[in-house]
Amino acid sequence: MKNRFFLFLITSILFSYSSSAQNAILKGVVLDENNTPVQGANITFNNSGTQSNKNGVYELSIPANKEIQVVISHIALKSLQFTIKLEENQEYELNPVLKTNVEQISTVVISGRERKIVEGITTLDPETIRTTPSANAGVEGLLKSLPGVSSNNELSTQYSVRGGNYDENLVYVNEIEVYRPFLIRSGQQEGLSFVNTDLVRNVDFSAGGFQVKYGDRLSSVLDITYKRPTRIGATADLSLLGGSISAGGISKNKKLSGIVGIRYRDNSLLVNARNTETNFQPLFADIQTYLSYNVSDKFELGFLGNLAINKYDYQPLREQVNFGTLQTVQALIVSYQGQEEDQYDTYFGALKGTYRPNDNLTLKLIASGYQTQEQEYYDILAAYALGTVNTDIGSEDLGEVEFAEGVGSQLTHARNDLDALIFNLEHKGTYIADTHQFDWGIKYTSEDIKDRLQEYEIVDSAGFSIRPPIFDFVNDQPYTPFASPLVPFVSVRAINDVKIDRISGYAQYSIRTTIKESEIWANIGVRAHNWNIYGSTVASTDSQIVLSPRAQLAIKPNWKADMIFRVSGGLYHQPPFYRELRDSLGIVRPEVQAQQSLHLVVGNDYSFKMWDRPFKLTSEVYYKKLTDVNPYTIENVRIRYRARNNAEAYAQGLDLRLNGEFVPGTESWVSLGYLKTEENIDNRGYISRPTDQRLKIGVLFQDYVPSIPSLKMYLNMVYQTGVPGGSPSYADPYDFQSRLRDYRRADLGISYVVVDPNKRLREGHFLNTFRELNLGFEIYNIFDNQNSITNTFVRDASSQRQFAIPNFLTPRVFNVRLGMKF
């Protein structure tokens, strides 16, 4: 036990990691030629196996990372034999058809992730996602441990990839594009990611160099596939942060299957642990479903639906932030009045029809609608005092402010409303002929946005209202009487009614072949995107169009070493969405053009064995040259664009990830990322972009007690160097290039498996009603590091200096979890 403990410490220091279970799941429904479920079919490999139930459903656990000979047989039908190779903890659905008059013994190797590896796609295990501890648990929480993916706010599900911002990431669920709310400006306001991890079957992620079929964004693609149940079952997960329940099932004739999930989230545990005293009443809840119906053996209809309610009531009371050095400790004390009431209601529905006239051709038609109704109302008066803290240990006033160097107040007001309706109609097709594959698609999008923006900020210091720093204004008091009107320091008022019509399409060709015993995979394609902006509050402009050619090449040489080399590149465009059209004053500028990025990514996958266990080292070098850049600033997690294409930029870096079985039977990884990204605004010279995250180290480590394998440990660690800390309102970003402190965070989870399929209690025990049952607790930020998300800039009236005071994130927090499956 001591040796394991020291191994854990050493591995943690080196930021090592492990992998998830050494088995995989093969499941599905056995059918006959009439599409009738077959009861009593034997599904076997070696000396193990199972039988299909009366509904033809089977589930078989097989060894992972090995070629396994599986035989499916029935006394009245011909046997089916094949070879399958799956990754650790992968679930593969196979619905075989046993025939009566055709011999069907074959040897087909089914490799779960081979195609995705050559395409440069990272596949994440859904079970690892569900067990990884994170203050914002889910897919995004695990993504942040990957190289090239950065986030310095555990209260937010947003992430930046290789120097891009939060708006540059594509998210798909079952090939259907999903959206996020517009007005979110604080991680505290974010309740739930769209992706419900209880429903997830596959997770694919690409950090750059992706194919043309994935759409028009500059940074990344997250491609989610939801489960298709093969049996009736349910799951539940409860914790101090909320809970989730999901259920799925399949009809007797196997034509209709569906899964539904309900989630509730309460961030009070996290927010109330911060150094701001608050009254906080959040309500984050959603219900989501995916239904599929086999109309025939060639046509399938699917429906994805989501209803989300995010209500956020926030009343800050008091806050004290200490900063400075050990010799000179300063503090900002703030007393608040007022409150904030925000609400985001989103409605999403999509229909997807899939038609397969033969084994070579697949045709899809997808229609989706998304509506978001958002309001952001707040009136908060903050009275502050900036001073020196008493550090005398023997004093009764230890920790109190002794001398106030600056006092003042700030009133912030907002009445922001937004109603957006987005409709998509898309056709996709795939044709496969031997080693050749053709993909194409065309998509129409209609966006209708109605927006009222009303914000102001009044700043007062020692009784004087501070005006915005407008250069042509001169205040020569007391020699000249002050006759100008008082105005807010910041004031934004706008009403926008904007409509955008888009037509986009793509065509791509892929081939897999061999050259001198080396395997070759290549892909080439082009995207086109045309859009037109109009509305009652904007001047109509000519439509714009962009073309985006891209290519990928992967080579697996016939070497003793198992290596794959990849290179990909091309043009990537991001036609402006509504947020990118609106400038800092709320004015919509339809002349904004698409941002353009030239990508070049070179990568290598090296699979090897160490300690007789499988490992893989993935490395990628990338360079992105961006033109027509629309500069922006980040206010917590809200992005404010200048709505001008007046900059150019670049991003370059290196990503490394080593994953494998550091502990037998588990998967862990350690990732290292180096990034440098800068921009040149109006040819004034290059400065760091807001996402210039130079160094990032991430670790996912899984372990268990050898003598008690049901007692498991999960560790999720991230270290990131600080990003630029932003600038005050009206300030020139060239004058504010100081950085936030480094972001360091470690989340630990301990769980005990009471029941699982391999651990059943005595017959008749009431706990055997559960297929799985586990208890656990989590410690977020176990080292209690003080991380910051932004700076608050406060002026010292006597010296006229501005202090950048960090806004700290969550401290150490304890959570308890209960998970179960039926």
N, C-alpha and C positions, 0 to 999 in steps of 0.2 A: 504493500500500500504506500509506504514511504517512497519507494522507487517511482511508483506511478505519479505521486504528488510532485516529486522533483522533476520528472519528465514533463509534467504539465507546466511547471514554472518555467523551465528552460524553453519549452515550445512557445509559451506566451511571450517571453522576452524576445525571442527571435521572430515573433509574429508568424508562427506556423499554423497549420490548420488540418482538419481531417475530413472524412467523407461519409455519406450516409449509407445505410444498411447494405449488406453484401448480397442481398437477394433482389429479385425483380418479380413483378406480378404479370402473369399472362391470364387474361380473362375475356369473356365474351359470351355469345350464345351459339350453340350448335344447332344448325338447321338442316332440313332435308331439301330435296329439289322443289318441293311445294312451299318452301318458306315456313314450314311447320317446325316448331321446336322439337328437338330430339331428346327424350329422357333416357338416362342411363348410358350415355356415351362415355367411353373411357378416354381420359386425357392423361397420358403417361409419358414419363421420361425415366430412363434407367430403371430403378426399382420403386419409383415414387409415382404418385398420380392422384387423380380425383375423378369424380363422375359428375355429369351434368344433372341438374335437378329436373323436376317435372316441367319447368319452364325452359329447359335447355340451357340454363345459365351455369357457367362454371367459373372457377377462380383457382389458379394454380400458382404456387410460389416456386420459382426456379432459381438456380444460381445465376448471379450476374457476371458479366464480362467473360462468359464462356459460350461456345457454340454448343447448344443443347439439341439433341434429337428428340422431337416430340411426335408422338403418335396419337391420333384421334381415331377411335374405332367404335363400331357398334355391330352387334351380331347380325343385323339385317341389312347393313350398308357397307359400302366399300370403305376401307381405311384410308386415312390421309396421313402422310408422313412428311415432315419438313424440319429444317434446321433453323433455329432462332438464336439470336444473340442480343441481349438487352443490357443496358447500363444499370448501375446500382440504383435500387429503389424506383426504377422506372415502371410505369404501368402501361402495358400494351394491350390494346383491344383487338381481338381477332374473332370474327364471326364466320367460322367455316361452314361450308355446305357439303354434306356427305351425299354422294350419289349412289344410285343402285346399279347402274350398268356401265360405268366408266371407271377404269383403273386410274387412280390418281396418286400413286406413290411418286413423290418428287423430293428434290433436295434444293430448297430455296433458302438462302441465308437472309434473314431479316435483321438488319442492323438499325437500332433505334436512333442513333445520332450521327451516323456516318455522313449523310448528306449535309447536315447542318455544320459539321466541322469544316468541310471544304468550302462552305459559304461564309465562314468566319462568324458563325452565330454561336453564342454561348447559351447552353441549355441549363436551366436551373431546376432542381428537383422540388416539386410542390410540397413534399413532406418536410424538407429542410426549411422551406419558407414558413411553414406553419409552426415549426418548433424553435426557430431562431429568435432569441430575445431581442426586443427593440421597443423603444417608447412608442413608436408608430409602427406596430407590427404589420407585416404584409410584404408584398412583392417588392415595394420600393425600399423597405428596410433592409432586405437582402442585397438589392442592387447596389446599395451604398458601400458594400464591402468589396465590390469589384473594382479593378483598376480603371481609371479614366472617368469614374462616376463620383461626383462630389456633392456634398450637402453639409452645411454647417448649422443645421437647425433640425433637431430631433422632433420638434412639434409639427414639422411639415412633411408631406409626402413628395414635395417637389425636389428635383435633382438636376444638376447640370452635367453634361457629358463633354469631355475634351474641350473645355473652354466655351461651350455654348450656354445659352440661358434656358430658363424653364420652359419657354415657349417653343423650343426647337426640337422637342421630343415627340415622336409619334407613338400612340398607344392604340392597339387593336385588340378586340375580343372577338374570337371566331371570325376574323377577317373584317370586322365592323369597326370603323374608327369611332373612338369615344373622345369626349371633351371634358374640360374642367371649368369650374366657375370663373368669372371674369374679375370680380371686385375683391377677391381675397387679398388682403394686404398684410396679414399676420398669420404665422403658423398656428397660433392659438385658435384662430377662427376655422381652421381646417379640421373637419371631423373624420371623414372616411374617404379613402381612395375609392375610385370606381371599382377596382378589381376586388372581388370577394374571394379571398384565398381558399375558403371552404369549398368553392365550386371549381377550382382550377385543376386541370389535368396536365397541361404542358405550359412551360414558360420559356420563350426564346427571346434573346436580347442581342442586338447588334449595336456596337458603339461607333460605327462609322464604316463607310465603304459598302453600304447595303445596296441591294438591287433596285431597279427602277419600279418594280411592282409594289414597293412599300410606300411610295408617296413622296410629297414635296415638303421636307423639313431638312434642316441643316445638320442635325447632330446624331440622333439615335432612333431606334425602333424597338418597342416592347410589344411582342406578339404573344397574346394569351389565348389558350384554347381551354374551353370549359369541358367538364366531364359529360359523358353520356352514360347514365346509370345502366348497369346490367342486372341489378337487383334492387329490392326495396331496402332503404337504409336511411339513417339519420345521424347527424353529428351535432354536438353542442360544445361550446367553449365559453367559460365564464371566468371573469377576473374582476379586479377592483376598478378597471378602466372600462368595463362594459361587458358585452357578450355577443355571441352569435349562435344562430341555430340554422341548420340546413337539412333538407330532406330530398331524397330522390327516389325514383322508381321507374318501372317499365310495365307496360300493359301486357296482358296475357298473350296477345298475338304478336308481341314484340315490335309493333309498328310505332307506338307512341312511347316516348320516354321524356322525362323532365326532371329538373332539379330546381330548387328554390332555396334562397337564403335570406335570412333576416339578421340585421346587425344593429347594435346600439353602442354608442361610444360616449364616454364622459371623461373629459380631460381634467376634471377638477383635481384629481390626485397629483397630476403633474404641475398644473398652473399654480395651485395653492402652495406648492413647495417652493416657489420662487420667492425672491426677496421683496416682492410687491404684495402688500396686504390688499385682498380683493374680496368682493362678493361676486361669485362666478356661477352662472347657471347655464350650462351648455346642454343642448339636445342635438345629437348627431345620430340619425337613424336612416336606414334604407331597407328596401326589399327588392330582391333581384331574382330573375328566373331565366332559365333557358330551356325551351321545349323543342323537341324534334319529332317529326312524324314522317314515316316512310309511306308515301302515297303508293309507291310501287317499288319494284326492285331497281328501278332506274331513276326515280325522282324522290327527293327528300325535301321537306319544308322545315325550316327552323325559325324560332322566334326568341329574341333577346329583349328583355324588358327590365327597366330599372326606375324606381321612384325613390328619391332621396330628399330628406328634410334636414337642414342644418340650421339650427337656431342658436344664437350666441348672445347672451346677456352678460355684460361685464361692467362692474362698478369698482374702479380702483380706489383705494383709501389712502395708503401711505407707502412710501418706498425710501430706502436709504441704500446708496451705492457707495462703497469705499473704493478708492483707487489711489494711484500714486506709487511712491516708493516706501521702503521700510523706514527711512529717515523722515519723510514728509508724507504722512497719510492724509489724504483729503477725502471729503465726502460730499455727495449731493443728496440732500433731503428734499423730498417732494411730498406735498399734501394735496390730495385730489378732491374735487367735487364733480358731480355729474356721472354720466354712464354712457354705455355704448350698447345699441341693440341692432344686431345684424341678423339677416335671414337669407338663406340660399335654398331655394326649392328647384330641383331639377327633375325633368321627366324625359325618359329615353325609351324608344321602342324601335325594333328593327325586325324585318322579315327577310329571310334568306332562303332562296330556292336553289337546289343543286340537282342538275340533271346529268346523268351519265349514260348516254346512248350506247356506249361500248366501253371496253377496257382502256381505250386510248384517249377518249375525249371526255372532258368535264366542262360543263357550262354552269355558270352561277349568275344569279340576279339578286341584288341586295338593295333594299329600300329601308332607310332609317330616318327617324325624326328626333330632334333634340330640342328641348325648350328649357331655358333657365330663367327664373324670376328672382331677382336679387335686390336687396335693400341694405344700405349701410348708413345707419343713423347714429350720430354721437355728438354730444356736447360735454367736453371735459375741460375743466379749469384746473391747471396745475400751478401751485405756488411753490417756488423752490428757494432753497438757500444753499449756497456753495461756500464751503469753509474748510478749516483745518481741524483734524480730529485729535482729541486728547489721547495720547498713547502711554500715559503714565499708569503703570500697572497698579500702583497703590492708590490711585485717585478714585474718588467716588463717582467721578464723571467720565470714567474710562469708556471710550468709544463715542462720546458725545462731541458735537461740533463746538469748538471753543471760540473761534473767530470767523465770522461770516465775511467772505471777500466779495460776494455778490448775491443779491436777492432779486427776485422778479417773479413774473407769472406768465403763463401761456394759456390761451383759450383756443381750443380746436373745435371746429364745427363741421358737420357734414350731413347732407341730405341727398344721398346718391341712390338712384333707382336705375335698374337695367332689366330689360326684357329682350331676350334673344331667342330666335327660332331658326333652327338650321335643319335643312332637309337634304338628303342625299339619295341619288338613284345611280346604281353602279352595276355594270356587267363585267364579269371576269371569265376567262376561258383558258384551258390548258389542253394541249395536245401532245401526246407522247408517242414516239415511233422509235422503237429500239432504244438507242442511246441518245436520241435527240428529243428535245422538249421545247415547245413553243408556248409562251404565255402572252396574253394580251388583256387589255381592259379599257373601259371608258367610263367616266363618272361625271355626273352633273350635280352641282351643289348650289343651293339657294340659301343665302344668309340674310336675315331680316333683324336688325338691331335697333332698338329704341332705348336711348340712354339720357338720363338727366344727371348732370354732375354739378354739385353745389358744395364747395368746400371753402373755408377760410381759416386763417390762423392769425391771431393777434398776440404779439409778443410785447411784454411790458417789463421794464427794468427800472427800479427805484422810482416808480410813479410816472415814467415817461414812455409813451407809446413809440416803439421802434418802427420806423418806416422801412420798406424794402430798399436795398442798396441800389437805387437808380442813380446813375452817374450825373445826370443833368440836374439833379435836385441839390440845392444848397440851403442849409439851415444855419443862418448867421446870428442866432440868438446869443446874447441879449441885445446886440447892437442894432439888429434889424428885427422888427416885430414879426412873429411867425403867423402868417396869414393863410398858409396852405391847409387844405382839409386833412383830417386824420383818415388814414387808410389802413387796411389790414396789411400785415407783413406778407401774407400769401392770400390770394383770392382767385378762385377758379369757378366760373359759372358757364355752363354750356348745356344746350339741349340738342341732341343729335338723333336724326332718323336716317339710317344708312342701310342700303341694300347692296348685296354683292352677289353676282351670278358668276359661277365658275364652271368651266368644262376642262377636264383633264383626261389624259389617256396615256397608255404605255404599250410597248411591244418589246419582247425580249426573246432571245434564243439561247438555249443551253445545250451543251454536248458533253458527254463523258466518253473518253476513249483511252487508248494506250499508245505510247510511243516508246519503242525499245524497252518494253516491259515496265515502263513507268506509267502510272495512272495519271490521266489529265482530265480536269474538269474546267470548262470555260463557260462564261456567260457574258452576253453583250446585249444592251438594250437602250432605249431612248424614251424619255417622258416628254410630254407637252402639256402646258398649262396656260389657259386663257381665262382672263377675268375682267369684269366690268363693274365699276362702282358708281352708284347713283343714289338719289334720295332727295327728300324735300329740303334738307338742310345742307346739302353739299352740291357743288357744281359738278355736273356730269362731265366725265373725261373719256377720251378714247380708250378702248379696251387694250390690254397689254397681253403679251404672250412670251413665254420662255420655253426653251428646249434644254433638256438635261440628258446628254448621253453618258452612259456609265458602262464599266466592264469589270469582270472578275476573272482571275485565272488561278487555279490551284494545281499543284504537282505533288504527287507522292512517288518519289524515286524508288526503284527496286533495290533498296539498301537493306543491310542487316538492321540498322537503326530504323525505328518506326517514326518517320518524319513526314510532315506535310508542309509545303511552302505555299504561301498565298500572296497575291498582289491584287489590289483593287483600286479603282479611282474613277474620276469623272467629275462632271459638273452637278452641283446640288443647288437648287433654288428654293427660296421660301417666299412665295407670294404673300403680301401683307394681309394678315388677319385684322379684325377691327381694332384690337388693342394696339397694333403697330401703326395704324393710321391716325390715332389720336395723340396729339402732342401734350406737353405738360400743362397747357392752358385749356385742354379739353376740346380743342378745335380739330376736326377731322380733315386730313389733307389727302384727298384721293390721288394726288400725283405721286405718292410714294411708290417706289419701284420694288421689285423683288430683290432681296439680298441674295448674293451669289457666292458660292464657295467651291473652290477647286480642291478635291480630296485626292490624297495619295496615301495608301495604307499598305505596308509590307509586313507580313506576319509569318510565324512558324509555330507548328504544334509538334512537340517531341514527347512521344509516349514511351515510357520505360518502366522497369521494375526496380524497386529498392526495398530491401528487407523482404523480398519475395512477395511484394504487394504492388499493385498498379499505381503509377503516378503519371502526371502529364504536366509539362511546362509549356505554357502558351505565351508568346511574346509578339508584340506588334509595335512598329514604329510608324508614326503618322505625321502628316503635314497638311495644313489647310490654309489656303490663301483666300481671303474674303474681300470682296469688293461690293460697292453700293451698300455699305453697312449702315444700318439705322441705329445710331448710338442710343444707349439707355442707361438708366440708373436703377438700382434695386433698393426698394424701401421695404426692408424685411423680406417678404416673398412677393411683393407687388413690383411689377416692372413698369417703369414709366419711360416711354420712348420720346425721342425728339421729333420723330416723324419727318426725318430728313435723311436722304442717302448721302451724307456728307463725310463719310469716313471709309477707311480701309483698315484691314486687320489681318492677323495671322495667328495660327495656333500650331504648336509643334510639341511632340512629346514621345514618351516611351511607356508602354504598359506591359507588365509581367504578371503572370499568375501561375502558381504552382499548386496543383490539387492532387489529392491522393489519400491513401489510407495511412495517415500518420499513426492512427490507432486502428488495429485490425477490425474490420467490419464497419468502419465509419468513414465518411468523407469529410475532409476539411480542406481549407485553402488559405494561402497567404498571397496577397496581391501588393504590387508596388507600381505606382504611377508617377511619372514626371511630366509636368505640363508648363509651358510658357505661352501666354497669349497676350498680345498687345494690340492697340488700335491707334490710328493716326486720324485725328479729327481736324478737318479743314487745313490739312497740311501743316499742322503746328508741331509735329513730331510724335513719336510713339510713346504712349503711356500704358500702364497695365489696365486691362479690362476688368470689370467688376468680378469676373469669374477666374481670375488668374491664380489658380490653386497650384503652387509650384510642386509640392511633394505630397503624396498621399500613400499611406500604408493601411491596408485592411486585412483583418484576420477573421476567419470563421473556424472555430475549433470545436469538435465534438468528441466526447469521451464517455466512458462508463467505468464502474467499479468491477474489476474482473470477477471478484467473488460474489458480487450482487449485480449482474448485468442489467437488471431492471432499473437501477439507479443511474441516471444519465445526467451529463453536464453539457451545456451549450454556452459558448463564449463568442461574443461578437465585439470586435475591437476596431477602432478607426483612429488614425492619427493623420491630421492634415495641417499643413502650414497655413498661416492666416491669409485671407483675401483682403483687397483694399476695403477700408472701412467706410467708404462713401464720403459725402460732402454735405454741408448745410444747404438750405434752399438758396437759390440764386448764386451759389458759389461756383467757381470755375474748377472742374475736376482736375485740371492740370496743377492746381495749387493744393490739392488734397490727395496725396498718394500714400499716406500712412496706412498700415495694415492692422487688421484685428489680430488678437492673440491667436496662437495655434489652437486648433480644435482637437481635443483629446477626449475620447469616450470609450468606455468598456461596459457592456451589458452582459450580465451573467444569468443563466437560467439553470435551475436544478429541477429534475422531474423524476418521479417514481412511477413506473408502469405497473399498475395493479392487475390489469387484464389486457391481454392481446391474443391474437389467433394462436400464438405458440405458447401461451401461458394461461391455461384454464384452471379454475379452481375445482374443488370436488363436485361431483355430479349433484345437481339440485341446489347449489349455492346461488343466492340471489344475485351476486355480482356477475354470474355467467349470462345474465340478460344483456350485458354489454359485450360488444365485439372488442372494444378497446376502452380502457379507463386509465387515466393518469392524473396524478396530483403533482403540483409543483409550485415553486416560488421563483421570482425574478428580482434581481437587483439592477436597476438602471443607474448608470454612471457610478459604478462601484467605487471608483477612486475620488468621487466628489470633486471633479475638476470644474472650474469656473470657465465655461465657454461663453462666448458672446456672439450675437448675431448682427448687431449694428452698433453705431455710436449715437449718443445724444450730444449735440453741441450746445454748450452753455457758455455765455459771455461773462467774464469778470469785469464789472463796471469800472473798477479802479485802474486796472492795468490794460483794459481793452483787449485782453487775450481771450481766445476761445478754447475751451477744454473739450476734448473728445472723450466722453464718459461712456464706457461700454454698457450695453444692455445685456445682462447675463441671462443665460438659459437655465434649464432645470438642474437642480442639485441631485444628490443621491436620493432615489425613491425606491420603495419596496412594493412589490405586487405579488398577488397570489392567483394561481390559475388552476382551473379544473377542466379537463378535456375528456370527452367521451364520444364513442361511436356505437351505433346500434345496428 
